Amino acid sequence: MRLTGNPNKKLPEQIPVYVPINPGAVYRWKGVEWSGNGVLSTITLTNAIGLKSGDVADGMAIEGAWDRVREEYGRRGYMQTKIDPQATYDDAAHTVAYHVHIEEGKTFHLGSVVVTGLSPNAEKHLREAWPIPQGDLFDKAKYEEFLTKLQAHSTEIFRDLPIHYDEVGHWLQPDEAKGTVDVLLDFK
């Protein structure tokens, strides 16, 4: 890049820069092979992906697919599942296939729910509406759905009780030795 003009004058605040881009060929989704999965079947995992053979291999859609796989495990109490997707590109056919190794980890059950910042009456309503019984497998999807209701100030939880809060701090505290996860909710 080279600037031209009077060197004694001040440079403009903005300088347009034009960069030619060659996006290359469009790659298509070829499929996925799984290893390490015992809890979820290959069919369940492949369906969670949401991509079909021949679909455009959109990087954001593929990242979303891996998140959906983690969510499927999270529904079943697996909070620390690790997935390792390895891509194989076929430059001649313009396709990409994946081999995904899964480390499922262990299951977690709900330990305790610690609530701060609410009146005793409001806390009672919250505990009555809580979707996961203590000791049951921790279902991360139910937990996140409940948080969404809290953030939206849903009347499903507190009914007609006048509750005022701006935000809800929320933390998960897993205890690997016990196989439990405690939920901490702080109303501000």
Backbone bond lengths (Angstrom), bond angles and torsions (degrees), N, CA, C in turn:
res aa  C-N    CA-C-N  psi(-1)  N-CA   C-N-CA  omega(-1)  CA-C   N-CA-C  phi
1 M - - - 1.439 - - 1.532 107.18 -
2 R 1.333 115.50 142.86 1.455 120.63 -179.43 1.526 107.92 -141.41
3 L 1.323 116.63 135.29 1.462 121.56 177.03 1.529 108.50 -96.70
4 T 1.320 114.43 140.62 1.467 119.10 177.29 1.520 108.61 -121.36
5 G 1.324 117.08 161.51 1.463 121.02 178.24 1.504 110.15 127.64
6 N 1.318 115.41 -175.25 1.449 122.68 -177.77 1.529 109.06 -71.07
7 P 1.336 118.84 119.29 1.460 121.26 -178.82 1.520 113.23 -71.01
8 N 1.324 118.38 -11.89 1.463 121.78 -179.83 1.525 112.21 -87.53
9 K 1.322 117.97 -10.81 1.465 121.63 179.78 1.534 109.93 -92.84
10 K 1.317 114.45 153.22 1.460 121.29 178.74 1.533 109.52 -67.02
11 L 1.331 115.54 142.30 1.468 119.86 177.79 1.528 109.62 -70.44
12 P 1.322 117.11 149.40 1.470 118.94 177.01 1.536 110.59 -66.31
13 E 1.347 115.40 156.70 1.466 119.92 -179.80 1.519 111.97 -66.79
14 Q 1.297 116.30 -32.18 1.461 120.17 -179.94 1.512 109.62 -126.31
15 I 1.325 113.94 139.98 1.454 119.93 177.20 1.522 107.28 -126.04
16 P 1.333 118.09 117.72 1.467 118.59 178.72 1.526 110.22 -69.83
17 V 1.321 114.88 135.36 1.457 121.25 178.05 1.525 107.07 -121.15
18 Y 1.295 116.77 127.37 1.462 121.85 -179.50 1.529 108.27 -109.95
19 V 1.326 115.01 123.48 1.458 120.68 -178.82 1.520 107.79 -120.92
20 P 1.316 117.37 118.13 1.468 118.32 177.33 1.531 110.09 -71.71
21 I 1.327 115.66 136.66 1.468 121.40 -179.18 1.515 108.88 -124.56
22 N 1.304 114.96 132.67 1.457 121.27 173.16 1.522 106.56 -111.18
23 P 1.333 118.54 103.69 1.454 120.68 -173.59 1.527 114.37 -67.93
24 G 1.287 118.48 -17.69 1.464 120.12 -179.97 1.515 112.13 80.14
25 A 1.306 114.61 -172.20 1.466 121.36 -176.53 1.528 111.24 -75.45
26 V 1.311 116.05 152.12 1.461 122.52 174.42 1.522 107.75 -84.65
27 Y 1.341 115.39 127.65 1.465 119.93 178.23 1.519 109.59 -98.27
28 R 1.306 115.56 149.77 1.465 122.80 -178.82 1.529 109.77 -114.98
29 W 1.321 114.71 151.34 1.459 122.73 178.32 1.517 108.91 -71.64
30 K 1.328 115.93 126.13 1.468 120.78 178.62 1.518 111.43 -99.39
31 G 1.328 116.80 -35.80 1.467 119.34 179.55 1.513 111.31 149.69
32 V 1.337 114.31 -173.54 1.459 121.15 -176.78 1.522 109.56 -144.10
33 E 1.320 115.82 141.88 1.462 123.43 171.60 1.522 107.20 -114.33
34 W 1.324 116.22 142.00 1.455 121.62 -175.82 1.521 110.39 -114.69
35 S 1.324 116.42 147.89 1.463 121.43 169.70 1.518 108.12 -144.63
36 G 1.322 115.64 152.97 1.462 121.17 178.96 1.512 114.27 87.44
37 N 1.330 117.21 -8.28 1.464 119.47 -178.56 1.526 110.02 -85.65
38 G 1.328 115.38 129.02 1.455 121.40 176.33 1.514 110.88 -124.21
39 V 1.325 116.22 -33.93 1.454 121.68 -177.02 1.523 110.84 -77.12
40 L 1.320 116.34 -45.29 1.464 121.27 -178.84 1.519 109.55 -105.67
41 S 1.310 115.74 136.51 1.463 120.24 179.94 1.522 110.67 -72.64
42 T 1.309 114.96 160.85 1.461 121.53 176.15 1.526 110.04 -58.23
43 I 1.321 117.08 -38.88 1.468 121.09 179.93 1.522 110.28 -64.23
44 T 1.321 117.41 -45.89 1.470 121.39 179.18 1.524 110.54 -60.81
45 L 1.328 116.66 -44.58 1.464 120.23 -179.65 1.522 111.62 -64.87
46 T 1.335 116.21 -44.14 1.462 120.39 -179.29 1.525 110.35 -64.49
47 N 1.327 117.71 -38.91 1.465 120.62 177.03 1.533 111.43 -66.37
48 A 1.335 117.16 -34.34 1.467 120.40 179.33 1.525 111.04 -66.40
49 I 1.316 116.56 -27.62 1.462 121.15 179.81 1.529 110.36 -59.45
50 G 1.321 116.65 -45.16 1.463 119.77 179.00 1.516 114.43 80.06
51 L 1.318 118.37 4.67 1.463 121.91 177.68 1.524 109.12 -107.87
52 K 1.307 115.02 141.22 1.468 120.73 179.45 1.517 108.95 -112.19
53 S 1.309 115.95 152.51 1.457 120.94 178.33 1.525 109.75 -54.01
54 G 1.320 116.03 129.94 1.454 121.27 -179.42 1.515 114.24 98.04
55 D 1.339 117.74 -14.49 1.467 120.30 176.09 1.528 109.28 -63.96
56 V 1.324 116.23 152.61 1.457 120.49 174.41 1.528 107.73 -62.53
57 A 1.309 116.83 133.19 1.473 122.31 -178.58 1.528 109.44 -81.71
58 D 1.303 115.18 71.86 1.463 123.25 179.99 1.532 108.36 -74.13
59 G 1.325 117.06 121.57 1.462 121.68 -177.48 1.513 113.61 -57.00
60 M 1.329 117.79 -39.63 1.471 120.66 179.59 1.523 110.75 -68.11
61 A 1.330 117.20 -38.65 1.467 120.86 177.90 1.525 110.51 -65.65
62 I 1.319 116.75 -37.42 1.464 120.46 179.62 1.525 110.40 -68.60
63 E 1.333 117.69 -42.48 1.471 120.10 176.31 1.529 110.29 -61.80
64 G 1.331 116.60 -39.97 1.466 120.74 176.11 1.522 111.52 -61.69
65 A 1.320 116.34 -35.01 1.470 121.12 178.98 1.523 110.38 -63.53
66 W 1.330 117.07 -43.01 1.469 119.24 179.55 1.528 109.96 -65.58
67 D 1.338 117.17 -36.20 1.469 120.14 176.50 1.525 110.92 -62.90
68 R 1.331 117.32 -39.71 1.472 120.52 179.25 1.526 111.13 -65.30
69 V 1.323 117.19 -34.59 1.468 120.43 176.63 1.530 109.26 -64.55
70 R 1.340 116.99 -45.34 1.469 120.04 177.39 1.530 110.66 -60.36
71 E 1.338 116.59 -39.06 1.468 120.82 178.96 1.526 111.17 -63.38
72 E 1.328 117.32 -39.78 1.471 120.51 178.60 1.523 110.16 -60.41
73 Y 1.312 116.74 -41.55 1.464 119.68 176.74 1.528 110.54 -68.45
74 G 1.327 116.74 -39.68 1.458 121.19 179.92 1.522 112.76 -60.90
75 R 1.311 117.27 -30.47 1.473 121.32 177.53 1.526 111.45 -66.56
76 R 1.313 115.90 -21.05 1.466 121.06 -175.28 1.521 113.14 -108.78
77 G 1.336 116.11 18.01 1.453 120.10 175.85 1.518 115.02 89.56
78 Y 1.312 118.46 1.65 1.469 121.29 179.66 1.524 108.88 -91.96
79 M 1.312 116.15 101.39 1.461 121.09 -175.01 1.518 113.43 -93.35
80 Q 1.325 117.44 -16.08 1.463 119.82 -173.75 1.526 112.49 -119.11
81 T 1.309 116.68 25.45 1.458 120.22 179.31 1.517 110.49 -62.38
82 K 1.330 115.11 133.60 1.467 120.71 177.62 1.518 108.24 -115.11
83 I 1.320 115.11 135.34 1.464 119.06 175.41 1.523 108.30 -120.75
84 D 1.314 114.21 141.95 1.461 120.80 -178.39 1.526 108.69 -125.75
85 P 1.346 118.17 90.34 1.464 120.82 179.79 1.535 111.53 -83.27
86 Q 1.317 115.58 129.12 1.461 121.55 177.34 1.524 108.80 -118.60
87 A 1.322 116.08 120.33 1.467 121.31 -177.06 1.524 111.07 -86.01
88 T 1.341 115.04 144.42 1.463 122.35 171.26 1.521 106.64 -125.99
89 Y 1.333 115.81 117.37 1.458 121.19 -177.74 1.526 110.18 -97.35
90 D 1.313 115.57 136.05 1.470 122.01 171.63 1.522 105.83 -108.41
91 D 1.349 115.82 99.32 1.459 120.64 -175.29 1.516 112.47 -68.19
92 A 1.320 117.56 -27.78 1.462 119.92 -179.90 1.529 110.86 -73.19
93 A 1.339 116.55 -42.42 1.470 121.02 -177.99 1.530 111.93 -91.16
94 H 1.336 117.14 -8.79 1.471 122.39 -177.40 1.526 111.12 57.48
95 T 1.343 114.82 50.89 1.463 120.38 177.07 1.517 109.23 -128.71
96 V 1.326 114.75 161.14 1.466 121.20 174.46 1.524 107.79 -133.65
97 A 1.325 114.91 133.33 1.464 121.87 175.78 1.522 107.15 -122.19
98 Y 1.305 115.85 155.50 1.457 120.36 -179.41 1.515 111.05 -124.27
99 H 1.317 114.71 144.93 1.460 121.78 164.80 1.524 104.33 -112.39
100 V 1.319 116.31 124.87 1.463 120.58 -177.22 1.517 109.25 -119.04
101 H 1.340 114.83 119.37 1.461 120.04 174.82 1.526 108.01 -97.04
102 I 1.324 115.54 134.10 1.465 121.43 -177.24 1.519 109.93 -115.99
103 E 1.320 115.55 133.09 1.460 122.22 167.62 1.523 105.26 -110.31
104 E 1.325 115.61 103.22 1.468 119.96 -172.49 1.523 113.04 -67.75
105 G 1.316 117.90 -35.07 1.460 119.90 -176.35 1.520 110.15 79.35
106 K 1.300 115.82 -158.97 1.463 120.27 -178.19 1.521 110.28 -113.33
107 T 1.310 114.53 163.28 1.463 119.31 178.35 1.532 110.38 -83.45
108 F 1.331 113.53 153.05 1.453 121.13 176.26 1.520 108.78 -123.03
109 H 1.319 115.25 141.20 1.461 122.63 175.82 1.523 108.41 -109.08
110 L 1.320 115.96 156.46 1.457 119.66 179.82 1.520 109.66 -69.65
111 G 1.323 114.92 125.36 1.468 120.95 174.45 1.511 108.66 -87.45
112 S 1.306 115.95 -106.10 1.467 119.28 -179.27 1.520 110.24 -113.68
113 V 1.332 114.08 161.44 1.460 121.93 174.70 1.525 105.67 -116.96
114 V 1.332 115.68 115.78 1.458 121.64 -178.84 1.526 107.66 -104.96
115 V 1.339 115.93 125.01 1.467 121.28 -176.51 1.521 108.72 -120.88
116 T 1.341 116.27 131.61 1.464 120.99 174.93 1.526 108.77 -128.91
117 G 1.328 115.26 150.92 1.453 121.01 174.46 1.518 115.08 91.14
118 L 1.332 118.52 6.92 1.473 121.77 178.07 1.525 110.15 -118.06
119 S 1.305 114.97 155.08 1.462 119.86 173.52 1.529 108.15 -70.21
120 P 1.333 117.80 159.33 1.468 120.00 177.95 1.533 112.74 -56.69
121 N 1.325 117.12 -37.93 1.463 120.59 -179.99 1.539 110.80 -66.94
122 A 1.331 117.17 -43.01 1.463 121.26 178.54 1.526 110.92 -65.40
123 E 1.330 116.37 -39.90 1.468 119.64 178.34 1.527 110.58 -63.57
124 K 1.320 116.62 -37.01 1.475 120.44 178.22 1.528 110.02 -61.23
125 H 1.340 116.90 -44.89 1.472 120.52 177.67 1.528 110.81 -61.65
126 L 1.325 116.67 -42.95 1.461 120.40 -179.75 1.526 110.86 -61.03
127 R 1.313 116.92 -45.50 1.472 120.49 -179.22 1.530 111.60 -65.86
128 E 1.325 117.28 -34.58 1.476 119.97 176.70 1.523 111.42 -66.77
129 A 1.323 117.05 -31.90 1.464 121.53 -178.87 1.529 112.54 -88.16
130 W 1.335 117.66 -12.28 1.470 121.47 -176.09 1.527 110.23 -55.89
131 P 1.342 118.64 129.22 1.460 121.50 -169.97 1.533 116.63 -84.17
132 I 1.336 118.78 -10.44 1.466 120.06 -175.55 1.527 108.66 -121.56
133 P 1.325 118.10 116.32 1.469 119.15 177.63 1.532 111.71 -65.04
134 Q 1.315 116.22 144.24 1.467 120.63 178.40 1.521 108.97 -57.66
135 G 1.332 116.02 134.46 1.462 121.90 -179.91 1.515 114.05 93.41
136 D 1.345 117.91 -19.49 1.471 120.88 177.90 1.524 110.07 -74.32
137 L 1.335 115.71 163.17 1.456 119.74 173.92 1.516 108.89 -55.56
138 F 1.326 116.53 138.10 1.453 120.84 179.91 1.525 108.41 -77.17
139 D 1.322 116.77 116.42 1.460 123.02 179.17 1.521 107.68 -99.64
140 K 1.329 115.66 103.82 1.464 120.05 -175.31 1.522 111.64 -64.16
141 A 1.329 118.27 -31.66 1.466 120.97 179.17 1.529 110.48 -66.07
142 K 1.321 117.98 -42.67 1.471 120.63 177.94 1.529 110.41 -64.71
143 Y 1.316 115.90 -40.52 1.461 121.11 178.26 1.531 110.06 -60.08
144 E 1.321 117.39 -48.22 1.469 120.92 -178.44 1.530 111.67 -66.96
145 E 1.323 117.28 -35.78 1.467 120.61 176.45 1.535 110.17 -64.09
146 F 1.323 116.69 -39.97 1.459 121.34 178.22 1.533 110.10 -65.06
147 L 1.338 117.10 -41.99 1.468 120.29 177.36 1.518 111.35 -60.44
148 T 1.321 116.63 -40.05 1.466 120.91 178.34 1.525 109.94 -60.40
149 K 1.330 117.05 -41.87 1.469 120.51 177.92 1.526 110.62 -64.17
150 L 1.327 117.14 -40.08 1.469 119.90 178.04 1.520 111.28 -64.55
151 Q 1.334 116.96 -43.58 1.466 120.50 -179.64 1.526 111.34 -64.26
152 A 1.344 116.47 -31.57 1.467 121.50 -179.60 1.532 111.90 -86.98
153 H 1.330 117.09 3.40 1.470 121.72 -178.19 1.532 111.16 55.14
154 S 1.322 115.51 44.47 1.461 121.65 -177.28 1.533 111.55 -61.99
155 T 1.312 115.69 137.02 1.473 120.16 177.06 1.524 111.40 -75.63
156 E 1.332 117.76 -10.38 1.471 120.84 177.16 1.520 111.16 -60.38
157 I 1.318 117.02 -31.01 1.460 120.43 -174.43 1.527 111.38 -89.49
158 F 1.315 116.37 -54.72 1.464 119.93 -174.54 1.519 113.46 -98.64
159 R 1.326 116.38 -0.34 1.463 122.94 -179.08 1.524 110.30 49.93
160 D 1.325 119.53 -126.18 1.460 121.32 -175.50 1.537 112.72 -95.80
161 L 1.318 116.46 10.34 1.458 120.64 178.30 1.535 109.05 -70.49
162 P 1.344 118.18 127.96 1.473 119.23 -179.52 1.533 110.72 -74.16
163 I 1.308 115.72 106.70 1.468 122.41 -179.49 1.523 107.78 -118.23
164 H 1.313 117.02 134.64 1.463 121.12 179.53 1.522 108.85 -127.37
165 Y 1.305 115.74 117.50 1.456 121.51 173.56 1.520 107.80 -152.33
166 D 1.322 115.50 150.74 1.457 120.91 -179.99 1.519 111.75 -94.43
167 E 1.319 116.14 -34.90 1.460 119.26 -178.37 1.519 110.10 -151.19
168 V 1.331 114.04 162.41 1.454 121.10 177.10 1.522 107.41 -124.75
169 G 1.336 115.44 112.48 1.459 118.81 171.95 1.516 107.88 -75.13
170 H 1.303 117.17 140.31 1.463 119.67 -178.28 1.527 110.27 -143.05
171 W 1.313 114.84 134.67 1.457 121.72 -178.63 1.517 109.21 -139.53
172 L 1.314 114.51 147.76 1.461 121.33 172.83 1.524 106.85 -111.06
173 Q 1.313 115.46 132.10 1.456 120.33 -178.96 1.528 108.62 -122.37
174 P 1.351 116.36 93.50 1.464 118.70 179.85 1.529 111.77 -76.19
175 D 1.316 115.26 145.54 1.462 122.96 173.40 1.520 106.32 -120.64
176 E 1.328 116.07 99.30 1.467 120.21 -174.99 1.521 112.13 -62.46
177 A 1.320 117.84 -37.86 1.462 120.91 -177.85 1.534 111.17 -61.79
178 K 1.325 116.33 -40.62 1.466 120.59 -179.17 1.527 112.14 -89.59
179 G 1.334 117.29 -18.03 1.464 120.32 -176.12 1.519 111.51 71.60
180 T 1.340 115.74 32.75 1.469 119.68 -179.96 1.519 109.57 -123.30
181 V 1.317 114.08 162.96 1.457 120.66 173.16 1.522 107.39 -133.57
182 D 1.332 114.88 127.91 1.456 120.48 175.63 1.520 108.24 -95.47
183 V 1.323 115.67 144.89 1.463 122.11 178.46 1.522 107.81 -108.84
184 L 1.321 115.73 129.70 1.454 121.80 178.55 1.524 108.03 -115.12
185 L 1.344 117.20 123.72 1.465 122.87 178.80 1.517 108.25 -122.79
186 D 1.340 115.83 124.99 1.455 121.38 -178.92 1.528 108.87 -122.92
187 F 1.333 116.50 111.82 1.458 122.77 -178.77 1.526 109.87 -89.31
188 K 1.341 115.24 127.99 1.473 120.37 179.30 1.507 109.39 -126.37
